[in-house]
Amino acid sequence: GAGVSQSPRYKVAKRGQDVALRCDPISGHVSLFWYQQALGQGPEFLTYFQNEAQLDKSGLPSDRFFAERPEGSVSTLKIQRTQQEDSAVYLCASTRRRVGSPLHFGNGTRLTVT
Amino acid sequence: GENVEQHPSTLSVQEGDSAVIKCTYSDSASNYFPWYKQELGKRPQLIIDIRSNVGEKKDQRIAVTLNKTAKHFSLHITETQPEDSAVYFCAAKDFGNEKLTFGTGTRLTIIP
């Protein structure tokens, strides 16, 4: 009965380091989304999975960003060679079914690149 | 792609008064319009949503109106309370596209 769970809650990385952010969606939720939220801005779409299939990755800002959901449940967002502009809150959200379901968000991972 | 604009960016309202936040969207195919409330350091939470087959929806002190012709929708909060203070985001998408596009947010402050 838990909500969407994300870890770590906070991550500080030095520029150039790789990071991996984890999302545990609500059990039974087919669709999973990653959003990036810069300070004072609305969430920006990054990528979307339906089960294990990545159906839309049009929002990933560069080839340094990679997401996977190999078993259709837990998802990982990986950022390689982090840059300062990657500093943001990364939100994961899931929905039960494809059409018309509201997004349930996690608390996010706040990434700070120094 | 869809573009959602939201106004105002900040809004201060005396406790007990009403607050109105407005959004416009660009894609006429959009037919689902949710509103999210985000308190500082917390997750966005859905507070109300509307689909394009209705023009208005109400849930206690919160209401949303939709004008498809003009491509704008609004959030109305009546009898505001201090706990209504938060950032509110509107969003839009069509059912054929899973991507939800958000506005830039409105920081609502309720003055006791």
Interface residues (C-beta under 8 A of the other chain):
Chain A: G3 V4 S31 F33 G40 Q41 G42 P43 E44 F45 Y48 Q50 L55 D56 S58 G59 L91 R98 V99 G100 P102 L103 H104 F105 G106 N107 G108
Chain B: V4 Q6 Y32 P34 Y36 K42 R43 P44 Q45 L46 D49 R51 F89 A91 F95 E98 K99 L100 T101 F102 G103 T104 G105
